[in-house]
Amino acid sequence: MEDLAEQYFNKGLDLLKHGQYTEAIASYDQAIAIKPDYAVACIHRGIALSKLGFYKEAIGSFDQAIVIKVNYALAWNNRGIALNGLFRYTEAIGSYDQAIAIKPDYANAWFNRGNTLYDLGRYSEADASYDKAIAINPDYAYAKKYREK
């Protein structure tokens, strides 16, 4: 059965990659129905929901992944992105901070944290987060671009 869950998950990845978000969600749902503790499928389901603008539902998927695997930095980072989409900036920063606590060299979480701080008008803190992302990954073009604002 796990092989079947993985097949649905992989199909979801392909659909997500091609912008077929609703179909991807259905595929992830099937994978999770077969394997309820499939944390990475929950995360990708949340990503597809976020792409459709269903941020509250996406947070539910990320929370489900976190219940399965509490120290899952990818889930915390994506949870922050969804919270940011709902303009819940303080909570978003908390999720990014949790991702960073789990994985201090998570450049993308530092970058996303910087974006949220920027949205709050906390520019020097945003710059510090961008700088941290660049220090971790010197080729992080987006972080360099945002840092130059």
OpenMM code with the backbone's topology and positions (N, CA, C; nanometers):
from openmm import Vec3, app, unit

residues = "MET GLU ASP LEU ALA GLU GLN TYR PHE ASN LYS GLY LEU ASP LEU LEU LYS HIS GLY GLN TYR THR GLU ALA ILE ALA SER TYR ASP GLN ALA ILE ALA ILE LYS PRO ASP TYR ALA VAL ALA CYS ILE HIS ARG GLY ILE ALA LEU SER LYS LEU GLY PHE TYR LYS GLU ALA ILE GLY SER PHE ASP GLN ALA ILE VAL ILE LYS VAL ASN TYR ALA LEU ALA TRP ASN ASN ARG GLY ILE ALA LEU ASN GLY LEU PHE ARG TYR THR GLU ALA ILE GLY SER TYR ASP GLN ALA ILE ALA ILE LYS PRO ASP TYR ALA ASN ALA TRP PHE ASN ARG GLY ASN THR LEU TYR ASP LEU GLY ARG TYR SER GLU ALA ASP ALA SER TYR ASP LYS ALA ILE ALA ILE ASN PRO ASP TYR ALA TYR ALA LYS LYS TYR ARG GLU LYS".split()
positions = [
    Vec3(0.0808, -0.1198, 0.0000),
    Vec3(0.0000, 0.0000, 0.0000),
    Vec3(0.0850, 0.1261, 0.0000),
    Vec3(0.2006, 0.1201, 0.0666),
    Vec3(0.2869, 0.2381, 0.0685),
    Vec3(0.3330, 0.2747, -0.0715),
    Vec3(0.3546, 0.1748, -0.1560),
    Vec3(0.3930, 0.2027, -0.2942),
    Vec3(0.2842, 0.2812, -0.3661),
    Vec3(0.1593, 0.2468, -0.3399),
    Vec3(0.0469, 0.3169, -0.4016),
    Vec3(0.0397, 0.4612, -0.3508),
    Vec3(0.0626, 0.4803, -0.2216),
    Vec3(0.0643, 0.6154, -0.1651),
    Vec3(0.1738, 0.6977, -0.2314),
    Vec3(0.2901, 0.6370, -0.2510),
    Vec3(0.4009, 0.7073, -0.3158),
    Vec3(0.3672, 0.7405, -0.4613),
    Vec3(0.2981, 0.6518, -0.5287),
    Vec3(0.2569, 0.6795, -0.6674),
    Vec3(0.1641, 0.8005, -0.6735),
    Vec3(0.0682, 0.8068, -0.5823),
    Vec3(-0.0216, 0.9228, -0.5782),
    Vec3(0.0560, 1.0505, -0.5443),
    Vec3(0.1504, 1.0385, -0.4508),
    Vec3(0.2327, 1.1534, -0.4147),
    Vec3(0.3124, 1.2031, -0.5352),
    Vec3(0.3784, 1.1111, -0.6056),
    Vec3(0.4577, 1.1497, -0.7226),
    Vec3(0.3709, 1.2106, -0.8327),
    Vec3(0.2519, 1.1570, -0.8505),
    Vec3(0.1582, 1.2149, -0.9469),
    Vec3(0.1237, 1.3579, -0.9041),
    Vec3(0.1017, 1.3777, -0.7746),
    Vec3(0.0743, 1.5111, -0.7221),
    Vec3(0.1886, 1.6071, -0.7484),
    Vec3(0.3113, 1.5608, -0.7318),
    Vec3(0.4279, 1.6455, -0.7595),
    Vec3(0.4286, 1.6912, -0.9047),
    Vec3(0.4017, 1.5983, -0.9941),
    Vec3(0.3996, 1.6318, -1.1370),
    Vec3(0.2884, 1.7320, -1.1676),
    Vec3(0.1715, 1.7104, -1.1111),
    Vec3(0.0596, 1.8017, -1.1329),
    Vec3(0.0898, 1.9396, -1.0748),
    Vec3(0.1494, 1.9427, -0.9567),
    Vec3(0.1867, 2.0694, -0.8930),
    Vec3(0.2860, 2.1452, -0.9800),
    Vec3(0.3845, 2.0730, -1.0290),
    Vec3(0.4873, 2.1320, -1.1146),
    Vec3(0.4264, 2.1965, -1.2391),
    Vec3(0.3169, 2.1409, -1.2890),
    Vec3(0.2536, 2.1910, -1.4102),
    Vec3(0.1342, 2.2824, -1.3822),
    Vec3(0.1227, 2.3286, -1.2581),
    Vec3(0.0199, 2.4258, -1.2241),
    Vec3(-0.1205, 2.3696, -1.2151),
    Vec3(-0.1331, 2.2403, -1.2072),
    Vec3(-0.2650, 2.1764, -1.1955),
    Vec3(-0.2912, 2.1496, -1.0469),
    Vec3(-0.3187, 2.2582, -0.9753),
    Vec3(-0.3235, 2.2538, -0.8298),
    Vec3(-0.4407, 2.1721, -0.7752),
    Vec3(-0.5579, 2.1889, -0.8318),
    Vec3(-0.6742, 2.1147, -0.7830),
    Vec3(-0.6532, 1.9645, -0.8000),
    Vec3(-0.6003, 1.9259, -0.9146),
    Vec3(-0.5730, 1.7850, -0.9402),
    Vec3(-0.4632, 1.7329, -0.8479),
    Vec3(-0.3639, 1.8177, -0.8211),
    Vec3(-0.2559, 1.7789, -0.7301),
    Vec3(-0.3116, 1.7528, -0.5900),
    Vec3(-0.4003, 1.8405, -0.5445),
    Vec3(-0.4609, 1.8233, -0.4122),
    Vec3(-0.5334, 1.6889, -0.4044),
    Vec3(-0.6090, 1.6567, -0.5086),
    Vec3(-0.6812, 1.5287, -0.5110),
    Vec3(-0.5841, 1.4115, -0.5024),
    Vec3(-0.4720, 1.4218, -0.5697),
    Vec3(-0.3730, 1.3151, -0.5669),
    Vec3(-0.3088, 1.3036, -0.4280),
    Vec3(-0.2775, 1.4178, -0.3669),
    Vec3(-0.2221, 1.4153, -0.2309),
    Vec3(-0.3242, 1.3598, -0.1321),
    Vec3(-0.4512, 1.3952, -0.1515),
    Vec3(-0.5563, 1.3419, -0.0651),
    Vec3(-0.5583, 1.1890, -0.0698),
    Vec3(-0.5415, 1.1345, -0.1891),
    Vec3(-0.5404, 0.9886, -0.2037),
    Vec3(-0.4194, 0.9284, -0.1325),
    Vec3(-0.3045, 0.9925, -0.1481),
    Vec3(-0.1832, 0.9424, -0.0823),
    Vec3(-0.1996, 0.9436, 0.0695),
    Vec3(-0.2578, 1.0518, 0.1216),
    Vec3(-0.2760, 1.0656, 0.2662),
    Vec3(-0.3830, 0.9684, 0.3171),
    Vec3(-0.4850, 0.9423, 0.2360),
    Vec3(-0.5879, 0.8451, 0.2754),
    Vec3(-0.5276, 0.7062, 0.2935),
    Vec3(-0.4309, 0.6731, 0.2086),
    Vec3(-0.3647, 0.5425, 0.2168),
    Vec3(-0.2637, 0.5400, 0.3307),
    Vec3(-0.1921, 0.6523, 0.3461),
    Vec3(-0.0858, 0.6606, 0.4462),
    Vec3(-0.1051, 0.7900, 0.5268),
    Vec3(-0.1869, 0.7861, 0.6311),
    Vec3(-0.2224, 0.9072, 0.7060),
    Vec3(-0.1043, 0.9813, 0.7690),
    Vec3(0.0086, 0.9136, 0.7888),
    Vec3(0.1250, 0.9793, 0.8478),
    Vec3(0.2259, 1.0262, 0.7425),
    Vec3(0.1772, 1.0527, 0.6229),
    Vec3(0.2616, 1.0934, 0.5099),
    Vec3(0.2827, 1.2461, 0.5167),
    Vec3(0.3753, 1.2873, 0.6009),
    Vec3(0.3962, 1.4300, 0.6295),
    Vec3(0.4308, 1.5113, 0.5045),
    Vec3(0.5171, 1.4597, 0.4211),
    Vec3(0.5578, 1.5363, 0.3030),
    Vec3(0.4405, 1.5540, 0.2065),
    Vec3(0.3502, 1.4584, 0.2005),
    Vec3(0.2301, 1.4736, 0.1174),
    Vec3(0.1405, 1.5836, 0.1744),
    Vec3(0.1330, 1.5908, 0.3077),
    Vec3(0.0553, 1.6989, 0.3712),
    Vec3(0.1139, 1.8353, 0.3358),
    Vec3(0.2463, 1.8441, 0.3372),
    Vec3(0.3117, 1.9710, 0.3038),
    Vec3(0.2812, 2.0104, 0.1600),
    Vec3(0.2975, 1.9186, 0.0688),
    Vec3(0.2743, 1.9522, -0.0721),
    Vec3(0.1270, 1.9806, -0.1000),
    Vec3(0.0391, 1.9153, -0.0269),
    Vec3(-0.1038, 1.9485, -0.0361),
    Vec3(-0.1239, 2.0943, 0.0052),
    Vec3(-0.0585, 2.1336, 0.1147),
    Vec3(-0.0657, 2.2721, 0.1614),
    Vec3(-0.0092, 2.3704, 0.0614),
    Vec3(0.0995, 2.3326, -0.0047),
    Vec3(0.1582, 2.4200, -0.1069),
    Vec3(0.0592, 2.4409, -0.2210),
    Vec3(-0.0048, 2.3335, -0.2660),
    Vec3(-0.1035, 2.3450, -0.3744),
    Vec3(-0.2210, 2.4324, -0.3309),
    Vec3(-0.2675, 2.4139, -0.2083),
    Vec3(-0.3759, 2.4978, -0.1566),
    Vec3(-0.3341, 2.6447, -0.1523),
    Vec3(-0.2109, 2.6700, -0.1106),
    Vec3(-0.1605, 2.8080, -0.1073),
    Vec3(-0.1573, 2.8689, -0.2468),
    Vec3(-0.1167, 2.7894, -0.3436),
    Vec3(-0.1117, 2.8391, -0.4818),
    Vec3(-0.2502, 2.8822, -0.5295),
    Vec3(-0.3538, 2.8182, -0.4759),
    Vec3(-0.4921, 2.8531, -0.5114),
    Vec3(-0.5478, 2.9645, -0.4230),
    Vec3(-0.4684, 3.0097, -0.3259),
    Vec3(-0.5130, 3.1157, -0.2358),
    Vec3(-0.5946, 3.0675, -0.1178),
    Vec3(-0.5985, 2.9367, -0.0957),
    Vec3(-0.6716, 2.8785, 0.0174),
    Vec3(-0.5769, 2.8647, 0.1365),
    Vec3(-0.5389, 2.9795, 0.1923),
    Vec3(-0.4354, 2.9811, 0.2951),
    Vec3(-0.4782, 2.9137, 0.4248),
    Vec3(-0.6027, 2.9334, 0.4674),
    Vec3(-0.6477, 2.8693, 0.5923),
    Vec3(-0.6414, 2.7181, 0.5803),
    Vec3(-0.6875, 2.6660, 0.4673),
    Vec3(-0.6821, 2.5221, 0.4456),
    Vec3(-0.5375, 2.4734, 0.4366),
    Vec3(-0.4532, 2.5553, 0.3752),
    Vec3(-0.3112, 2.5209, 0.3641),
    Vec3(-0.2480, 2.5098, 0.5028),
    Vec3(-0.2810, 2.6047, 0.5899),
    Vec3(-0.2274, 2.6001, 0.7267),
    Vec3(-0.2685, 2.4693, 0.7938),
    Vec3(-0.3913, 2.4255, 0.7698),
    Vec3(-0.4357, 2.2971, 0.8243),
    Vec3(-0.3491, 2.1818, 0.7768),
    Vec3(-0.3114, 2.1836, 0.6494),
    Vec3(-0.2241, 2.0776, 0.5961),
    Vec3(-0.0847, 2.0845, 0.6581),
    Vec3(-0.0322, 2.2067, 0.6727),
    Vec3(0.1006, 2.2208, 0.7331),
    Vec3(0.0966, 2.1784, 0.8799),
    Vec3(-0.0115, 2.2148, 0.9490),
    Vec3(-0.0263, 2.1730, 1.0894),
    Vec3(-0.0349, 2.0208, 1.1002),
    Vec3(-0.1036, 1.9589, 1.0052),
    Vec3(-0.1126, 1.8122, 1.0045),
    Vec3(0.0268, 1.7513, 0.9905),
    Vec3(0.1089, 1.8082, 0.9031),
    Vec3(0.2460, 1.7596, 0.8860),
    Vec3(0.3270, 1.7781, 1.0140),
    Vec3(0.3048, 1.8913, 1.0810),
    Vec3(0.3784, 1.9202, 1.2044),
    Vec3(0.3369, 1.8254, 1.3167),
    Vec3(0.2097, 1.7876, 1.3208),
    Vec3(0.1646, 1.6893, 1.4203),
    Vec3(0.2351, 1.5556, 1.3966),
    Vec3(0.2510, 1.5206, 1.2707),
    Vec3(0.3169, 1.3947, 1.2351),
    Vec3(0.4662, 1.4012, 1.2670),
    Vec3(0.5265, 1.5151, 1.2345),
    Vec3(0.6715, 1.5310, 1.2506),
    Vec3(0.6988, 1.6746, 1.2965),
    Vec3(0.7036, 1.6953, 1.4277),
    Vec3(0.7100, 1.8297, 1.4852),
    Vec3(0.8333, 1.9088, 1.4395),
    Vec3(0.9436, 1.8417, 1.4175),
    Vec3(1.0660, 1.9113, 1.3783),
    Vec3(1.0859, 1.9126, 1.2270),
    Vec3(0.9809, 1.9464, 1.1552),
    Vec3(0.9839, 1.9472, 1.0089),
    Vec3(0.9932, 2.0931, 0.9614),
    Vec3(1.1154, 2.1377, 0.9397),
    Vec3(1.1395, 2.2779, 0.9051),
    Vec3(1.0619, 2.3211, 0.7808),
    Vec3(1.0515, 2.2335, 0.6816),
    Vec3(0.9786, 2.2670, 0.5592),
    Vec3(0.8321, 2.2988, 0.5890),
    Vec3(0.7707, 2.2241, 0.6786),
    Vec3(0.6314, 2.2492, 0.7154),
    Vec3(0.6181, 2.3848, 0.7851),
    Vec3(0.7078, 2.4137, 0.8779),
    Vec3(0.7025, 2.5416, 0.9495),
    Vec3(0.7232, 2.6590, 0.8538),
    Vec3(0.8165, 2.6469, 0.7613),
    Vec3(0.8426, 2.7544, 0.6650),
    Vec3(0.7199, 2.7801, 0.5781),
    Vec3(0.6620, 2.6742, 0.5253),
    Vec3(0.5443, 2.6906, 0.4389),
    Vec3(0.4231, 2.7385, 0.5176),
    Vec3(0.4145, 2.7000, 0.6420),
    Vec3(0.3090, 2.7526, 0.7290),
    Vec3(0.3227, 2.9047, 0.7401),
    Vec3(0.4454, 2.9503, 0.7547),
    Vec3(0.4704, 3.0943, 0.7604),
    Vec3(0.4270, 3.1655, 0.6331),
    Vec3(0.4540, 3.1046, 0.5196),
    Vec3(0.4130, 3.1638, 0.3914),
    Vec3(0.2611, 3.1777, 0.3856),
    Vec3(0.1899, 3.0733, 0.4277),
    Vec3(0.0433, 3.0785, 0.4259),
    Vec3(-0.0088, 3.1836, 0.5243),
    Vec3(0.0508, 3.1912, 0.6411),
    Vec3(0.0105, 3.2939, 0.7380),
    Vec3(0.0353, 3.4336, 0.6824),
    Vec3(0.1461, 3.4497, 0.6140),
    Vec3(0.1761, 3.5784, 0.5513),
    Vec3(0.0681, 3.6126, 0.4481),
    Vec3(0.0211, 3.5117, 0.3758),
    Vec3(-0.0854, 3.5332, 0.2775),
    Vec3(-0.2153, 3.5803, 0.3409),
    Vec3(-0.2327, 3.5507, 0.4697),
    Vec3(-0.3506, 3.5964, 0.5447),
    Vec3(-0.3219, 3.7254, 0.6224),
    Vec3(-0.2049, 3.7831, 0.6001),
    Vec3(-0.1613, 3.9059, 0.6677),
    Vec3(-0.1463, 3.8856, 0.8187),
    Vec3(-0.1201, 3.7645, 0.8586),
    Vec3(-0.0974, 3.7312, 0.9996),
    Vec3(0.0543, 3.7276, 1.0207),
    Vec3(0.1127, 3.8465, 1.0107),
    Vec3(0.2578, 3.8602, 1.0033),
    Vec3(0.3304, 3.8115, 1.1284),
    Vec3(0.2804, 3.8449, 1.2456),
    Vec3(0.3493, 3.8046, 1.3685),
    Vec3(0.3538, 3.6526, 1.3797),
    Vec3(0.2422, 3.5876, 1.3472),
    Vec3(0.2400, 3.4413, 1.3493),
    Vec3(0.3322, 3.3837, 1.2426),
    Vec3(0.3377, 3.4490, 1.1268),
    Vec3(0.4260, 3.4026, 1.0192),
    Vec3(0.5712, 3.4053, 1.0663),
    Vec3(0.6106, 3.5152, 1.1294),
    Vec3(0.7485, 3.5252, 1.1789),
    Vec3(0.7755, 3.4137, 1.2802),
    Vec3(0.6773, 3.3848, 1.3653),
    Vec3(0.6926, 3.2743, 1.4610),
    Vec3(0.7160, 3.1412, 1.3923),
    Vec3(0.6455, 3.1182, 1.2810),
    Vec3(0.6655, 2.9926, 1.2071),
    Vec3(0.8036, 2.9887, 1.1424),
    Vec3(0.8463, 3.1014, 1.0852),
    Vec3(0.9815, 3.1050, 1.0264),
    Vec3(1.0865, 3.0832, 1.1342),
    Vec3(1.0664, 3.1462, 1.2495),
    Vec3(1.1619, 3.1290, 1.3590),
    Vec3(1.1690, 2.9828, 1.4033),
    Vec3(1.0551, 2.9155, 1.4026),
    Vec3(1.0536, 2.7729, 1.4388),
    Vec3(1.1321, 2.6919, 1.3348),
    Vec3(1.1112, 2.7226, 1.2063),
    Vec3(1.1856, 2.6535, 1.0997),
    Vec3(1.3355, 2.6757, 1.1170),
    Vec3(1.3730, 2.7988, 1.1488),
    Vec3(1.5146, 2.8341, 1.1649),
    Vec3(1.5726, 2.7685, 1.2906),
    Vec3(1.4937, 2.7574, 1.3955),
    Vec3(1.5413, 2.6902, 1.5168),
    Vec3(1.5724, 2.5433, 1.4886),
    Vec3(1.4911, 2.4831, 1.4019),
    Vec3(1.5124, 2.3432, 1.3646),
    Vec3(1.6307, 2.3295, 1.2698),
    Vec3(1.6394, 2.4233, 1.1755),
    Vec3(1.7429, 2.4167, 1.0723),
    Vec3(1.8032, 2.5571, 1.0538),
    Vec3(1.9036, 2.5919, 1.1336),
    Vec3(1.9584, 2.7281, 1.1313),
    Vec3(2.0137, 2.7729, 0.9952),
    Vec3(2.0494, 2.6784, 0.9102),
    Vec3(2.1052, 2.7146, 0.7791),
    Vec3(1.9983, 2.7124, 0.6687),
    Vec3(1.8735, 2.7335, 0.7052),
    Vec3(1.7604, 2.7290, 0.6117),
    Vec3(1.7464, 2.8669, 0.5459),
    Vec3(1.8185, 2.8870, 0.4381),
    Vec3(1.8230, 3.0176, 0.3716),
    Vec3(1.6849, 3.0661, 0.3298),
    Vec3(1.6014, 2.9769, 0.2798),
    Vec3(1.4686, 3.0175, 0.2335),
    Vec3(1.3821, 3.0681, 0.3489),
    Vec3(1.3934, 3.0078, 0.4656),
    Vec3(1.3177, 3.0550, 0.5820),
    Vec3(1.3671, 3.1930, 0.6255),
    Vec3(1.4987, 3.2144, 0.6210),
    Vec3(1.5526, 3.3468, 0.6522),
    Vec3(1.5012, 3.4506, 0.5517),
    Vec3(1.4973, 3.4133, 0.4245),
    Vec3(1.4478, 3.5034, 0.3208),
    Vec3(1.2998, 3.5364, 0.3431),
    Vec3(1.2190, 3.4342, 0.3669),
    Vec3(1.0755, 3.4567, 0.3896),
    Vec3(1.0518, 3.5408, 0.5140),
    Vec3(1.1310, 3.5168, 0.6160),
    Vec3(1.1237, 3.5974, 0.7382),
    Vec3(1.1523, 3.7434, 0.7035),
    Vec3(1.2526, 3.7648, 0.6219),
    Vec3(1.2861, 3.9016, 0.5795),
    Vec3(1.1707, 3.9676, 0.5054),
    Vec3(1.1052, 3.8930, 0.4187),
    Vec3(0.9915, 3.9488, 0.3441),
    Vec3(0.8796, 3.9925, 0.4381),
    Vec3(0.8513, 3.9116, 0.5381),
    Vec3(0.7443, 3.9451, 0.6326),
    Vec3(0.7833, 4.0655, 0.7173),
    Vec3(0.9070, 4.0696, 0.7613),
    Vec3(0.9536, 4.1859, 0.8372),
    Vec3(0.9468, 4.3117, 0.7514),
    Vec3(0.9805, 4.2982, 0.6254),
    Vec3(0.9707, 4.4112, 0.5325),
    Vec3(0.8259, 4.4584, 0.5220),
    Vec3(0.7327, 4.3632, 0.5100),
    Vec3(0.5902, 4.3973, 0.5030),
    Vec3(0.5452, 4.4738, 0.6271),
    Vec3(0.6077, 4.4465, 0.7404),
    Vec3(0.5754, 4.5151, 0.8654),
    Vec3(0.6461, 4.6496, 0.8792),
    Vec3(0.7304, 4.6831, 0.7813),
    Vec3(0.8050, 4.8082, 0.7886),
    Vec3(0.9258, 4.8011, 0.8801),
    Vec3(0.9658, 4.6826, 0.9165),
    Vec3(1.0818, 4.6621, 1.0040),
    Vec3(1.2034, 4.6339, 0.9154),
    Vec3(1.2474, 4.7391, 0.8467),
    Vec3(1.3438, 4.7245, 0.7376),
    Vec3(1.4817, 4.6783, 0.7824),
    Vec3(1.5317, 4.7278, 0.8929),
    Vec3(1.6656, 4.6844, 0.9354),
    Vec3(1.6643, 4.5365, 0.9758),
    Vec3(1.5552, 4.4921, 1.0394),
    Vec3(1.5439, 4.3499, 1.0730),
    Vec3(1.5287, 4.2653, 0.9462),
    Vec3(1.4540, 4.3183, 0.8499),
    Vec3(1.4388, 4.2480, 0.7218),
    Vec3(1.5748, 4.2331, 0.6552),
    Vec3(1.6514, 4.3417, 0.6525),
    Vec3(1.7844, 4.3365, 0.5915),
    Vec3(1.8742, 4.2348, 0.6611),
    Vec3(1.8639, 4.2274, 0.7930),
    Vec3(1.9452, 4.1295, 0.8671),
    Vec3(1.9064, 3.9869, 0.8278),
    Vec3(1.7771, 3.9616, 0.8068),
    Vec3(1.7339, 3.8281, 0.7642),
    Vec3(1.7815, 3.7987, 0.6222),
    Vec3(1.7705, 3.8978, 0.5333),
    Vec3(1.8218, 3.8789, 0.3968),
    Vec3(1.9721, 3.8516, 0.3997),
    Vec3(2.0444, 3.9273, 0.4830),
    Vec3(2.1893, 3.9077, 0.4945),
    Vec3(2.2220, 3.7656, 0.5409),
    Vec3(2.1415, 3.7151, 0.6336),
    Vec3(2.1642, 3.5794, 0.6836),
    Vec3(2.1401, 3.4777, 0.5715),
    Vec3(2.0329, 3.4986, 0.4919),
    Vec3(2.0052, 3.4088, 0.3791),
    Vec3(2.1208, 3.4101, 0.2798),
    Vec3(2.1749, 3.5281, 0.2532),
    Vec3(2.2872, 3.5417, 0.1587),
    Vec3(2.4142, 3.4789, 0.2163),
    Vec3(2.4365, 3.4945, 0.3469),
    Vec3(2.5544, 3.4337, 0.4102),
    Vec3(2.5488, 3.2814, 0.3987),
    Vec3(2.4285, 3.2251, 0.4100),
    Vec3(2.4113, 3.0800, 0.3992),
    Vec3(2.4261, 3.0357, 0.2545),
    Vec3(2.3661, 3.1142, 0.1645),
    Vec3(2.3691, 3.0812, 0.0217),
    Vec3(2.4073, 3.2064, -0.0566),
    Vec3(2.5369, 3.2257, -0.0827),
    Vec3(2.5826, 3.3467, -0.1505),
    Vec3(2.5221, 3.3677, -0.2898),
    Vec3(2.4677, 3.2638, -0.3491),
    Vec3(2.4058, 3.2770, -0.4818),
    Vec3(2.2554, 3.3024, -0.4759),
    Vec3(2.2030, 3.3330, -0.3584),
    Vec3(2.0585, 3.3534, -0.3405),
    Vec3(2.0196, 3.4876, -0.4043),
    Vec3(1.9860, 3.4823, -0.5318),
    Vec3(1.9607, 3.6041, -0.6102),
    Vec3(1.8438, 3.6851, -0.5553),
    Vec3(1.7352, 3.6189, -0.5175),
    Vec3(1.6186, 3.6916, -0.4659),
    Vec3(1.6542, 3.7678, -0.3391),
    Vec3(1.7281, 3.7052, -0.2501),
    Vec3(1.7658, 3.7725, -0.1265),
    Vec3(1.8525, 3.8938, -0.1557),
    Vec3(1.9421, 3.8809, -0.2534),
    Vec3(2.0257, 3.9967, -0.2904),
    Vec3(1.9407, 4.1079, -0.3486),
    Vec3(1.8452, 4.0730, -0.4306),
    Vec3(1.7565, 4.1720, -0.4937),
    Vec3(1.6769, 4.2468, -0.3868),
    Vec3(1.6190, 4.1727, -0.2940),
    Vec3(1.5382, 4.2351, -0.1889),
    Vec3(1.6229, 4.3160, -0.0942),
    Vec3(1.7446, 4.2708, -0.0715),
    Vec3(1.8365, 4.3410, 0.0186),
    Vec3(1.8701, 4.4782, -0.0370),
    Vec3(1.8654, 4.4928, -0.1686),
    Vec3(1.9034, 4.6185, -0.2334),
    Vec3(1.7895, 4.7190, -0.2425),
    Vec3(1.6714, 4.6838, -0.1907),
    Vec3(1.5555, 4.7757, -0.1964),
    Vec3(1.5855, 4.9057, -0.1269),
] * unit.nanometer
topology = app.Topology()
chain = topology.addChain("A")
for resn in residues:
    res = topology.addResidue(resn, chain)
    for name in ("N", "CA", "C"):
        topology.addAtom(name, app.Element.getBySymbol(name[0]), res)
